[in-house]
Amino acid sequence: MSRTDRILRLLAWPAAIWIAYEFTWYQQYKLTGHPGSVNFIFQPLADWFGIPAYEKPFRLGVASMEILASILVLLPRTRAWGGLLTIGIMLGAIFFHTIGPIGIDPYGDGGKLFKEAIFTWLMGAFVAIAHRQEIIATAARFGLRLPGARTA
């Protein structure tokens, strides 16, 4: 492993801690069915999807994925996968804030939730880049050759 890779992996720790903190913090709203989470985020999304009775499973599904990403990103052996899962979760959040019914600023606070989604996506991308060799190695096991893969 190169010196640069070692430095990136060390710097990935604060990014991983941010991701775990961010996802864990918002569980108090998602898991309890806080009115702000239900009325401003998940019910408008369920209505937009045409499944208004399924806000709760949708909210709890997102919460479950965030809890999983929090665990994966804190464990060194699974950090790359936690980073990739974070990217996916945050892509969904960014998409639904920009294209979906909730908007950039659903709470009238200057778009704090949207800005946090972008920052958390960046931290997930950083973690995945810092641990890219694990991703490349797994892809190679499945016969895929990713850009940046080293040949023997």
MDAnalysis code that builds the backbone (N, CA, C; Angstrom):
import MDAnalysis as mda
import numpy as np

u = mda.Universe.empty(456, n_residues=152, atom_resindex=np.repeat(np.arange(152), 3), trajectory=True)
u.add_TopologyAttr("name", ["N", "CA", "C"] * 152)
u.add_TopologyAttr("resid", np.arange(1, 153))
u.add_TopologyAttr("resname", ["MET", "SER", "ARG", "THR", "ASP", "ARG", "ILE", "LEU", "ARG", "LEU", "LEU", "ALA", "TRP", "PRO", "ALA", "ALA", "ILE", "TRP", "ILE", "ALA", "TYR", "GLU", "PHE", "THR", "TRP", "TYR", "GLN", "GLN", "TYR", "LYS", "LEU", "THR", "GLY", "HIS", "PRO", "GLY", "SER", "VAL", "ASN", "PHE", "ILE", "PHE", "GLN", "PRO", "LEU", "ALA", "ASP", "TRP", "PHE", "GLY", "ILE", "PRO", "ALA", "TYR", "GLU", "LYS", "PRO", "PHE", "ARG", "LEU", "GLY", "VAL", "ALA", "SER", "MET", "GLU", "ILE", "LEU", "ALA", "SER", "ILE", "LEU", "VAL", "LEU", "LEU", "PRO", "ARG", "THR", "ARG", "ALA", "TRP", "GLY", "GLY", "LEU", "LEU", "THR", "ILE", "GLY", "ILE", "MET", "LEU", "GLY", "ALA", "ILE", "PHE", "PHE", "HIS", "THR", "ILE", "GLY", "PRO", "ILE", "GLY", "ILE", "ASP", "PRO", "TYR", "GLY", "ASP", "GLY", "GLY", "LYS", "LEU", "PHE", "LYS", "GLU", "ALA", "ILE", "PHE", "THR", "TRP", "LEU", "MET", "GLY", "ALA", "PHE", "VAL", "ALA", "ILE", "ALA", "HIS", "ARG", "GLN", "GLU", "ILE", "ILE", "ALA", "THR", "ALA", "ALA", "ARG", "PHE", "GLY", "LEU", "ARG", "LEU", "PRO", "GLY", "ALA", "ARG", "THR", "ALA"])
u.atoms.positions = np.array([
    [0.848, -1.170, 0.000],
    [0.000, 0.000, 0.000],
    [0.897, 1.237, 0.000],
    [0.553, 2.186, -0.835],
    [1.369, 3.398, -0.945],
    [1.149, 4.315, 0.261],
    [2.052, 5.242, 0.410],
    [1.946, 6.229, 1.491],
    [0.662, 7.040, 1.335],
    [0.336, 7.418, 0.116],
    [-0.898, 8.175, -0.145],
    [-2.120, 7.379, 0.272],
    [-2.146, 6.079, -0.056],
    [-3.276, 5.236, 0.341],
    [-3.399, 5.145, 1.855],
    [-2.268, 5.051, 2.551],
    [-2.298, 4.992, 4.021],
    [-2.855, 6.296, 4.596],
    [-2.444, 7.403, 4.033],
    [-2.944, 8.705, 4.502],
    [-4.443, 8.820, 4.237],
    [-4.874, 8.423, 3.038],
    [-6.301, 8.468, 2.720],
    [-7.121, 7.601, 3.677],
    [-6.599, 6.438, 4.003],
    [-7.308, 5.548, 4.927],
    [-7.395, 6.141, 6.327],
    [-6.348, 6.821, 6.751],
    [-6.404, 7.506, 8.057],
    [-7.433, 8.635, 8.031],
    [-7.449, 9.383, 6.929],
    [-8.407, 10.482, 6.807],
    [-9.840, 9.979, 6.640],
    [-9.997, 8.734, 6.238],
    [-11.335, 8.163, 6.086],
    [-12.005, 7.931, 7.435],
    [-11.220, 7.821, 8.506],
    [-11.818, 7.628, 9.835],
    [-12.764, 8.766, 10.209],
    [-12.340, 10.042, 10.141],
    [-13.286, 11.119, 10.474],
    [-14.506, 11.124, 9.548],
    [-14.309, 10.789, 8.281],
    [-15.449, 10.727, 7.355],
    [-16.417, 9.622, 7.777],
    [-15.880, 8.474, 8.169],
    [-16.716, 7.360, 8.617],
    [-17.462, 7.726, 9.896],
    [-16.778, 8.404, 10.793],
    [-17.422, 8.828, 12.040],
    [-18.544, 9.822, 11.746],
    [-18.305, 10.748, 10.812],
    [-19.364, 11.697, 10.423],
    [-20.582, 10.944, 9.894],
    [-20.358, 10.001, 8.989],
    [-21.461, 9.244, 8.394],
    [-22.263, 8.524, 9.484],
    [-21.567, 7.832, 10.366],
    [-22.256, 7.092, 11.431],
    [-23.015, 8.053, 12.345],
    [-22.409, 9.159, 12.681],
    [-23.090, 10.151, 13.518],
    [-24.338, 10.690, 12.821],
    [-24.175, 11.096, 11.589],
    [-25.278, 11.707, 10.834],
    [-26.460, 10.744, 10.720],
    [-26.181, 9.524, 10.308],
    [-27.263, 8.553, 10.162],
    [-27.879, 8.200, 11.512],
    [-27.064, 8.019, 12.526],
    [-27.581, 7.644, 13.847],
    [-28.404, 8.771, 14.454],
    [-27.962, 10.007, 14.289],
    [-28.678, 11.154, 14.837],
    [-30.117, 11.203, 14.311],
    [-30.299, 10.997, 13.033],
    [-31.634, 11.129, 12.443],
    [-32.538, 9.930, 12.716],
    [-31.999, 8.880, 13.330],
    [-32.857, 7.734, 13.658],
    [-33.902, 8.104, 14.702],
    [-33.599, 9.049, 15.581],
    [-34.574, 9.453, 16.588],
    [-35.846, 10.002, 15.945],
    [-35.748, 10.526, 14.763],
    [-36.917, 11.052, 14.060],
    [-37.594, 9.978, 13.213],
    [-36.788, 9.183, 12.538],
    [-37.349, 8.147, 11.661],
    [-37.993, 7.016, 12.452],
    [-37.313, 6.525, 13.463],
    [-37.805, 5.350, 14.189],
    [-38.990, 5.661, 15.095],
    [-39.104, 6.892, 15.555],
    [-40.217, 7.244, 16.438],
    [-41.417, 7.796, 15.679],
    [-41.267, 8.014, 14.392],
    [-42.374, 8.586, 13.620],
    [-42.611, 10.044, 13.964],
    [-41.532, 10.762, 14.224],
    [-41.616, 12.192, 14.535],
    [-42.413, 12.903, 13.434],
    [-43.327, 13.812, 13.816],
    [-44.144, 14.490, 12.804],
    [-43.333, 15.189, 11.715],
    [-42.173, 15.729, 12.050],
    [-41.348, 16.373, 11.025],
    [-40.869, 15.389, 9.982],
    [-40.513, 14.194, 10.415],
    [-40.058, 13.151, 9.497],
    [-41.220, 12.621, 8.664],
    [-42.343, 12.411, 9.314],
    [-43.509, 11.862, 8.619],
    [-44.129, 12.903, 7.691],
    [-44.480, 14.065, 8.230],
    [-45.275, 15.053, 7.492],
    [-44.509, 15.827, 6.422],
    [-43.190, 15.996, 6.623],
    [-42.427, 16.818, 5.680],
    [-41.575, 16.011, 4.720],
    [-41.302, 14.741, 5.056],
    [-40.416, 13.951, 4.212],
    [-41.127, 12.711, 3.661],
    [-41.456, 11.777, 4.534],
    [-41.865, 10.455, 4.062],
    [-43.311, 10.369, 3.582],
    [-44.247, 11.091, 4.200],
    [-45.615, 11.053, 3.682],
    [-45.719, 11.740, 2.323],
    [-45.093, 12.913, 2.145],
    [-45.104, 13.495, 0.790],
    [-44.480, 12.570, -0.260],
    [-43.407, 11.848, 0.122],
    [-42.797, 10.909, -0.827],
    [-43.729, 9.738, -1.117],
    [-44.365, 9.181, -0.077],
    [-45.299, 8.068, -0.277],
    [-46.465, 8.517, -1.157],
    [-46.978, 9.724, -0.926],
    [-48.059, 10.254, -1.770],
    [-47.584, 10.408, -3.213],
    [-46.367, 10.920, -3.389],
    [-45.793, 11.137, -4.717],
    [-45.641, 9.815, -5.465],
    [-45.261, 8.751, -4.746],
    [-45.137, 7.417, -5.337],
    [-46.497, 6.777, -5.598],
    [-47.562, 7.358, -5.042],
    [-48.889, 6.787, -5.196],
    [-49.174, 5.659, -4.217],
    [-48.440, 5.614, -3.113],
    [-48.647, 4.585, -2.080],
    [-48.816, 5.259, -0.717],
    [-49.856, 6.087, -0.542],
    [-49.969, 6.894, 0.674],
    [-50.040, 6.091, 1.969],
    [-50.500, 4.861, 1.925],
    [-50.620, 4.068, 3.153],
    [-49.292, 3.442, 3.571],
    [-48.239, 3.626, 2.776],
    [-46.974, 2.937, 3.039],
    [-45.846, 3.870, 3.463],
    [-46.191, 4.977, 4.090],
    [-45.163, 5.894, 4.597],
    [-44.282, 5.199, 5.635],
    [-44.905, 4.490, 6.571],
    [-44.152, 3.887, 7.675],
    [-43.150, 2.838, 7.198],
    [-43.539, 1.861, 6.358],
    [-42.525, 0.905, 5.887],
    [-41.408, 1.580, 5.083],
    [-41.758, 2.604, 4.324],
    [-40.770, 3.346, 3.548],
    [-39.782, 4.026, 4.498],
    [-40.302, 4.716, 5.511],
    [-39.465, 5.413, 6.499],
    [-38.584, 4.433, 7.261],
    [-39.157, 3.321, 7.698],
    [-38.385, 2.341, 8.464],
    [-37.373, 1.601, 7.586],
    [-37.681, 1.440, 6.306],
    [-36.721, 0.839, 5.374],
    [-35.501, 1.724, 5.195],
    [-35.737, 3.015, 5.030],
    [-34.621, 3.959, 4.921],
    [-33.823, 3.964, 6.221],
    [-34.514, 3.971, 7.351],
    [-33.833, 3.946, 8.652],
    [-32.958, 2.705, 8.770],
    [-33.466, 1.557, 8.356],
    [-32.697, 0.304, 8.425],
    [-31.443, 0.368, 7.569],
    [-31.565, 0.919, 6.362],
    [-30.394, 1.048, 5.495],
    [-29.360, 1.992, 6.108],
    [-29.825, 3.071, 6.741],
    [-28.899, 4.012, 7.367],
    [-28.194, 3.381, 8.569],
    [-28.915, 2.596, 9.339],
    [-28.287, 1.900, 10.470],
    [-27.231, 0.923, 9.955],
    [-27.565, 0.181, 8.907],
    [-26.606, -0.752, 8.315],
    [-25.368, -0.013, 7.812],
    [-25.564, 1.095, 7.107],
    [-24.425, 1.878, 6.609],
    [-23.576, 2.390, 7.771],
    [-24.212, 2.802, 8.867],
    [-23.479, 3.283, 10.048],
    [-22.567, 2.206, 10.615],
    [-23.073, 0.992, 10.658],
    [-22.267, -0.121, 11.182],
    [-21.149, -0.470, 10.210],
    [-21.494, -0.630, 8.940],
    [-20.495, -1.029, 7.946],
    [-19.349, -0.033, 7.846],
    [-19.655, 1.248, 7.897],
    [-18.630, 2.268, 7.692],
    [-17.681, 2.378, 8.890],
    [-18.106, 1.920, 10.049],
    [-17.231, 1.985, 11.230],
    [-16.318, 0.775, 11.370],
    [-16.633, -0.305, 10.678],
    [-15.810, -1.512, 10.763],
    [-14.778, -1.500, 9.641],
    [-13.497, -1.581, 9.965],
    [-12.465, -1.488, 8.931],
    [-12.649, -2.481, 7.776],
    [-13.069, -3.702, 8.056],
    [-13.210, -4.699, 6.984],
    [-14.361, -4.405, 6.031],
    [-15.344, -3.624, 6.482],
    [-16.522, -3.353, 5.648],
    [-16.679, -1.871, 5.325],
    [-15.667, -1.088, 5.653],
    [-15.765, 0.366, 5.463],
    [-16.066, 0.747, 4.005],
    [-15.442, 0.085, 3.058],
    [-15.691, 0.411, 1.642],
    [-17.158, 0.232, 1.300],
    [-17.769, -0.834, 1.817],
    [-19.178, -1.117, 1.505],
    [-20.091, -0.136, 2.220],
    [-19.712, 0.288, 3.410],
    [-20.464, 1.332, 4.096],
    [-20.413, 2.639, 3.334],
    [-19.240, 2.931, 2.751],
    [-19.110, 4.137, 1.924],
    [-19.989, 4.064, 0.691],
    [-19.993, 2.900, 0.034],
    [-20.839, 2.750, -1.160],
    [-22.327, 2.814, -0.812],
    [-22.714, 2.185, 0.297],
    [-24.116, 2.251, 0.716],
    [-24.501, 3.683, 1.061],
    [-23.605, 4.409, 1.689],
    [-23.859, 5.825, 1.995],
    [-24.077, 6.620, 0.716],
    [-23.250, 6.381, -0.288],
    [-23.417, 7.072, -1.567],
    [-24.816, 6.807, -2.120],
    [-25.246, 5.554, -2.101],
    [-26.564, 5.208, -2.629],
    [-27.701, 5.851, -1.852],
    [-27.634, 5.795, -0.537],
    [-28.686, 6.393, 0.298],
    [-28.758, 7.898, 0.055],
    [-27.603, 8.537, 0.028],
    [-27.584, 9.987, -0.140],
    [-27.950, 10.406, -1.566],
    [-27.653, 9.571, -2.563],
    [-28.126, 9.872, -3.913],
    [-29.649, 9.916, -3.930],
    [-30.267, 8.967, -3.228],
    [-31.723, 8.976, -3.128],
    [-32.223, 10.239, -2.448],
    [-31.595, 10.620, -1.335],
    [-32.010, 11.830, -0.616],
    [-31.853, 13.070, -1.496],
    [-30.716, 13.188, -2.150],
    [-30.467, 14.353, -3.016],
    [-31.472, 14.384, -4.163],
    [-31.729, 13.222, -4.764],
    [-32.699, 13.142, -5.858],
    [-34.076, 13.610, -5.397],
    [-34.549, 13.081, -4.263],
    [-35.900, 13.418, -3.823],
    [-36.013, 14.851, -3.319],
    [-34.909, 15.426, -2.863],
    [-34.936, 16.842, -2.503],
    [-34.998, 17.721, -3.747],
    [-34.307, 17.325, -4.809],
    [-34.239, 18.186, -5.996],
    [-35.363, 17.913, -6.993],
    [-35.722, 16.650, -7.196],
    [-36.716, 16.290, -8.203],
    [-38.074, 15.994, -7.571],
    [-38.056, 15.457, -6.361],
    [-39.270, 15.009, -5.699],
    [-40.047, 16.131, -5.037],
    [-41.062, 15.742, -4.293],
    [-41.996, 16.718, -3.719],
    [-41.510, 17.429, -2.454],
    [-40.411, 16.976, -1.841],
    [-40.037, 17.574, -0.557],
    [-39.251, 18.876, -0.698],
    [-38.596, 19.063, -1.829],
    [-37.883, 20.312, -2.071],
    [-36.574, 20.430, -1.316],
    [-35.836, 21.441, -1.664],
    [-34.521, 21.693, -1.074],
    [-34.649, 22.130, 0.386],
    [-35.704, 22.833, 0.711],
    [-35.841, 23.428, 2.040],
    [-37.201, 23.093, 2.670],
    [-37.446, 21.810, 2.990],
    [-38.779, 21.445, 3.489],
    [-39.109, 22.030, 4.863],
    [-38.104, 22.363, 5.655],
    [-38.336, 22.872, 7.014],
    [-38.179, 24.384, 7.128],
    [-37.849, 25.055, 6.020],
    [-37.662, 26.501, 6.070],
    [-36.452, 26.927, 6.872],
    [-35.409, 26.093, 6.864],
    [-34.197, 26.388, 7.637],
    [-32.977, 26.628, 6.743],
    [-33.239, 26.998, 5.513],
    [-32.137, 27.250, 4.591],
    [-31.602, 25.994, 3.919],
    [-32.362, 24.913, 3.960],
    [-31.955, 23.681, 3.291],
    [-30.913, 22.885, 4.052],
    [-30.928, 22.947, 5.392],
    [-29.929, 22.248, 6.209],
    [-29.884, 20.754, 5.894],
    [-31.035, 20.115, 5.811],
    [-31.089, 18.670, 5.546],
    [-30.478, 18.343, 4.181],
    [-30.774, 19.159, 3.179],
    [-30.229, 18.960, 1.833],
    [-28.708, 19.136, 1.828],
    [-28.219, 20.154, 2.514],
    [-26.777, 20.397, 2.589],
    [-26.073, 19.244, 3.308],
    [-26.704, 18.733, 4.362],
    [-26.121, 17.590, 5.070],
    [-26.098, 16.357, 4.172],
    [-27.116, 16.179, 3.354],
    [-27.149, 15.043, 2.425],
    [-25.981, 15.135, 1.438],
    [-25.730, 16.318, 0.916],
    [-24.619, 16.496, -0.024],
    [-23.282, 16.226, 0.675],
    [-23.106, 16.783, 1.874],
    [-21.852, 16.575, 2.599],
    [-21.654, 15.100, 2.946],
    [-22.725, 14.435, 3.364],
    [-22.621, 13.019, 3.713],
    [-22.327, 12.193, 2.472],
    [-22.895, 12.553, 1.319],
    [-22.558, 11.877, 0.059],
    [-21.064, 12.033, -0.212],
    [-20.544, 13.242, -0.044],
    [-19.112, 13.477, -0.269],
    [-18.256, 12.630, 0.671],
    [-18.666, 12.519, 1.940],
    [-17.914, 11.700, 2.891],
    [-17.977, 10.219, 2.488],
    [-19.137, 9.747, 2.010],
    [-19.249, 8.369, 1.527],
    [-18.341, 8.133, 0.328],
    [-18.298, 9.101, -0.582],
    [-17.424, 8.983, -1.754],
    [-15.960, 8.961, -1.337],
    [-15.605, 9.790, -0.368],
    [-14.225, 9.811, 0.122],
    [-13.844, 8.469, 0.732],
    [-14.727, 7.912, 1.565],
    [-14.462, 6.609, 2.180],
    [-14.287, 5.544, 1.097],
    [-15.170, 5.537, 0.106],
    [-15.085, 4.537, -0.967],
    [-13.786, 4.700, -1.766],
    [-13.383, 5.922, -2.034],
    [-12.129, 6.157, -2.761],
    [-10.932, 5.714, -1.917],
    [-10.963, 6.043, -0.641],
    [-9.849, 5.664, 0.235],
    [-9.716, 4.151, 0.347],
    [-10.816, 3.439, 0.193],
    [-10.826, 1.975, 0.313],
    [-11.154, 1.312, -1.034],
    [-10.771, 1.982, -2.099],
    [-11.108, 1.499, -3.442],
    [-10.498, 0.142, -3.776],
    [-9.370, -0.187, -3.178],
    [-8.733, -1.466, -3.502],
    [-9.616, -2.652, -3.103],
    [-10.363, -2.533, -2.008],
    [-11.288, -3.602, -1.624],
    [-12.407, -3.749, -2.655],
    [-12.885, -2.621, -3.158],
    [-13.950, -2.632, -4.158],
    [-13.426, -3.239, -5.455],
    [-12.234, -2.842, -5.855],
    [-11.622, -3.359, -7.081],
    [-11.373, -4.856, -6.956],
    [-10.885, -5.295, -5.797],
    [-10.607, -6.724, -5.587],
    [-11.885, -7.549, -5.649],
    [-12.955, -7.043, -5.064],
    [-14.226, -7.770, -5.109],
    [-14.768, -7.821, -6.536],
    [-14.668, -6.721, -7.245],
    [-15.117, -6.704, -8.637],
    [-14.321, -7.714, -9.461],
    [-13.017, -7.800, -9.217],
    [-12.169, -8.748, -9.946],
    [-12.593, -10.189, -9.675],
    [-13.006, -10.476, -8.439],
    [-13.483, -11.826, -8.115],
    [-14.718, -12.197, -8.927],
    [-15.474, -11.191, -9.345],
    [-16.657, -11.428, -10.163],
    [-16.375, -11.242, -11.652],
    [-15.095, -11.122, -11.996],
    [-14.702, -11.015, -13.395],
    [-14.842, -9.627, -13.984],
    [-15.022, -8.608, -13.157],
    [-15.147, -7.227, -13.637],
    [-13.813, -6.514, -13.482],
    [-13.490, -5.697, -14.447],
    [-12.267, -4.911, -14.365],
    [-12.666, -3.449, -14.270],
    [-12.385, -2.834, -13.133],
    [-12.743, -1.449, -12.899],
    [-11.579, -0.524, -13.246],
    [-11.878, 0.714, -13.619],
    [-10.799, 1.684, -13.852],
    [-9.963, 1.838, -12.589],
    [-8.684, 1.932, -12.745],
    [-7.795, 2.088, -11.600],
    [-7.305, 0.783, -11.027],
    [-7.765, -0.331, -11.609],
    [-7.321, -1.636, -11.120],
    [-5.895, -1.876, -11.571],
    [-5.105, -2.401, -10.670],
    [-3.712, -2.712, -11.000],
    [-3.643, -4.117, -11.594],
    [-2.874, -4.250, -12.654],
    [-2.698, -5.571, -13.258],
    [-1.422, -6.202, -12.746],
    [-1.458, -7.520, -12.618],
    [-0.284, -8.226, -12.095],
    [0.732, -8.508, -13.174],
])
